[in-house]
Amino acid sequence: MTAVETHITYSNSYTIHHEDTYMTQEEDWDRDLLLDPAWEKQQRKTFTAWCNSHLRKAGTQIENIEEDFRNGLKLMLLLEVISGERLPKPDKGKMRFHKIANVNKALDFICSKGVKLVSIGAEEIVDGNVKMTLGMIWTIILRFAIQDISVEETSAKEGLLLWCQRKTAPYRNVNVQNFHISNCVCLQDDPIGNLNTAFDVAEKYLDIPKMLDAEDIVNTPKPDEKAIMTYVSCFYHAFAGAEQAETAANRICKVLAVNQENEKLMEEYEKLASELLEWIRRTIPWLENRVAEKTMRAMQQKLEDFRDYRRVHKPPRVQEKCQLEINFNTLQTKLRLSNRPAFMPSEGKMVSDIANAWKGLEQVEKGYEEWLLTEIRRLERLDHLAEKFKQKCNMHESWTAGKEDLLSQKDYESASLMEIRALMRKHEAFESDLAAHQDRVEQIAAIAQELNELDYHDAASVNSRCQAICDQWDNLGTLTQKRRDALERVEKLWETIDQLYLEFAKRAAPFNNWMDGAMEDLQDMFIVHSIEEIQSLITAHDQFKATLPEADKERMATLGIHNEILKIAQTYGIKLSGINPYTNLTSQDITTKWDTVKHLVPLRDQMLQEEVARQQANERLRRQFAAQANIIGPWIQTKMEEISHVSVDIAGSLEDQMNSLKQYEQNIINYKSNIDKLEGDHQLSQESLIFDNKHTNYTMEHIRVGWEQLLTTIARTINEVENQILTRDAKGISQEQLNEFRASFNHFDRRNGMMDPDDFRACLISMGYDLGEVEFARIMTLVDPNNTGVVTFQAFIDFMTRETAETDTAEQVMASFKILASDKNYITVEELRRELPPEQAEYCITRMTRYVGPDSPVDALDYISFSSALYGESDL
């Protein structure tokens, strides 16, 4: 029996007492079997192999376990390797006292770890006491080989045995009861071959050196227990390290999966934001284009294109904008729940940037529609004026046709006195007629000027025609004056004139002009936009009809003069030529035009009544639109107010709240048909050129904006509840806690879903917080980072969630990487690819920076800065 008595104390206060019965039996075995050369050979071989498995890490080994430890140097080195600690500096001399000093340093270190060495001295080891050396080595090996194996109240040896039993429990025909002769049926057919296979696999794949020969174990009645325990402990540490590495790898994979999912959401947000901003960027120039078309049809097509934009192209973009905000809020919630820094989109792609761009779009959109309607009104006015200009020009040009030739004639040179005087009277009548047409020329010029001021597209031809008429009119005036001067020079030579012809001419010309004016007025085009305006035209027409009796008297009087001429001629036998020398007008002309005037009067009545019917139809459209708008507008406002209260007023679970909101959303969606019907009424109004409505304060634009805001608000509110559910489930917050949070918030909520800082402080105090000024200021930076002066319900929930839930940390991830890196401050590319799935491994390799340190390999990577960056504590 060895002289060494052992008393091994472990970190968890598990102690192997040599007084124990079990250990007493073991010591009896040692006492007998140390005399057995086979056991001693097994121990020596096992201990030597175990020592070399550690010494090779320091670049050395031993050949003879008794001789190579005698000077204490390799013994001290072995202790440093297996403990990971530094021993005192060894003595360099080769004298016996140097060796004794070094061995004593090793023994002192062993004792400092709780191992009691009885009857072992440095002199015996230095002098080569074989049995003492083996006993001391066994003590060291047993202390360090099976350290940290402790199960319940068992000893380290029993703990190692229990570990073996648990690991082999799933296998049939395996029954491990001890470390020497346990029944292992699977070895019975070929025990030596099976053992050699096990030893080879352990050496190749687990880096466990071969410590025993299969023949020694099989051919020995009772293999050495200490040797077997030493060998088995290497398996224990190999498997324990692998399990620890697997746990660390799983933690890292979970963290990386969260990061990868968040990055995917960030990329999706960036893509959707870019597409929406690009659509806005392309659309705004189209809406800002204020180049008017030249025709009414082209401008009405522009209006139809704008309606398509509002009905077809914009609604999907409204949904995209809403979805973008929802995605952004969901992403921020996930980042907050995973203890990651908040997402900061690329420059120009913040939710506020998109909101500003959208606001700019709607501003130009509103201005565009107003511009379109203004242009349509202008073109409508232009078309009316252009047609009126053409009519007046046609009438004037018809009247002036041939007048210049007549005024240029010199017929008076060969005429008689009577003919001269007739020509003079005829010329006076022409001058009267000319003066009567002055008003029409001025009207033509005024219409041309207005067409120019309204930017008529064919203003050039209008100006050209107007200028021609004005130039001709000036020329007519000049020729008229020249002819008068000529006739007056010879008027003294002629004296007889037929007063009746002259009186007829003087009365017929104004009456004829009056009838021309009446026919022109009766055929005049008109444009009105209300019943009041058409009623004004009807009143004017009625006033005109009231003048017809007086006009008929004038007609009869004028025709009476003609009849008097005929009577005189008949009475005195005068042969008339049938031509009035003073005018080209005849009684038949007067009668024909009078019949035309009487025919045009009922036609004018019919036109006015048709316009009355059209204006009455327009008024019905106005009232029809107003009736619906006055219902829809308040309904939208009511729903907006209800939604603003629903998230805090509804009792029950978040799922109940979600169901209620979904029902609200479905009711809103079902209401869409009313909006569509109103859009149809609005389109009918625009097609009828109705541009105002005194029966309602709501325009279609008001309804559209309100409807879009209502859809966005209900979607946002649902998303907030979804995020609360996500927060509750991810953080383990119970429904009771959320109900408590909600009840506390509602109690202090005085601003419809928001708390002032003072109310928020009172709320926290009511929930048990002991707040100083510094701590409260810190909390306010969390719940109101933008310093708005209010705390929303979502911010309150987020804060209370952080206070009551736990999250993973950068330190935990670092610790996991440290396990995979075998306790190094860096990790290699090979280790990452070996320990992690391919996708996660490549994710780390592409993002980790190179580790710079003494003796670090070229593929060393810095996992510490990478772990910090995952949680926003540094930059990747």
Secondary structure as GFF3:
##gff-version 3
##sequence-region A 1 876
A	DSSP	beta_strand	5	9	.	.	.	ID=ss1
A	DSSP	beta_strand	15	16	.	.	.	ID=ss2
A	DSSP	alpha_helix	21	33	.	.	.	ID=ss3
A	DSSP	alpha_helix	37	55	.	.	.	ID=ss4
A	DSSP	three_ten_helix	56	58	.	.	.	ID=ss5
A	DSSP	alpha_helix	73	83	.	.	.	ID=ss6
A	DSSP	alpha_helix	96	112	.	.	.	ID=ss7
A	DSSP	beta_strand	115	118	.	.	.	ID=ss8
A	DSSP	alpha_helix	122	126	.	.	.	ID=ss9
A	DSSP	alpha_helix	130	145	.	.	.	ID=ss10
A	DSSP	alpha_helix	156	168	.	.	.	ID=ss11
A	DSSP	three_ten_helix	185	187	.	.	.	ID=ss12
A	DSSP	alpha_helix	191	205	.	.	.	ID=ss13
A	DSSP	alpha_helix	214	218	.	.	.	ID=ss14
A	DSSP	alpha_helix	225	288	.	.	.	ID=ss15
A	DSSP	alpha_helix	296	308	.	.	.	ID=ss16
A	DSSP	pi_helix	309	313	.	.	.	ID=ss17
A	DSSP	alpha_helix	314	337	.	.	.	ID=ss18
A	DSSP	alpha_helix	351	400	.	.	.	ID=ss19
A	DSSP	alpha_helix	403	408	.	.	.	ID=ss20
A	DSSP	three_ten_helix	411	414	.	.	.	ID=ss21
A	DSSP	alpha_helix	417	436	.	.	.	ID=ss22
A	DSSP	alpha_helix	438	453	.	.	.	ID=ss23
A	DSSP	alpha_helix	459	491	.	.	.	ID=ss24
A	DSSP	alpha_helix	499	522	.	.	.	ID=ss25
A	DSSP	alpha_helix	531	546	.	.	.	ID=ss26
A	DSSP	alpha_helix	548	572	.	.	.	ID=ss27
A	DSSP	alpha_helix	587	649	.	.	.	ID=ss28
A	DSSP	alpha_helix	654	670	.	.	.	ID=ss29
A	DSSP	alpha_helix	672	687	.	.	.	ID=ss30
A	DSSP	alpha_helix	700	731	.	.	.	ID=ss31
A	DSSP	alpha_helix	735	748	.	.	.	ID=ss32
A	DSSP	beta_strand	754	755	.	.	.	ID=ss33
A	DSSP	alpha_helix	757	766	.	.	.	ID=ss34
A	DSSP	alpha_helix	773	783	.	.	.	ID=ss35
A	DSSP	beta_strand	791	792	.	.	.	ID=ss36
A	DSSP	alpha_helix	793	804	.	.	.	ID=ss37
A	DSSP	alpha_helix	810	820	.	.	.	ID=ss38
A	DSSP	beta_strand	827	828	.	.	.	ID=ss39
A	DSSP	alpha_helix	829	835	.	.	.	ID=ss40
A	DSSP	alpha_helix	838	847	.	.	.	ID=ss41
A	DSSP	beta_strand	849	850	.	.	.	ID=ss42
A	DSSP	beta_strand	860	862	.	.	.	ID=ss43
A	DSSP	alpha_helix	863	870	.	.	.	ID=ss44
###
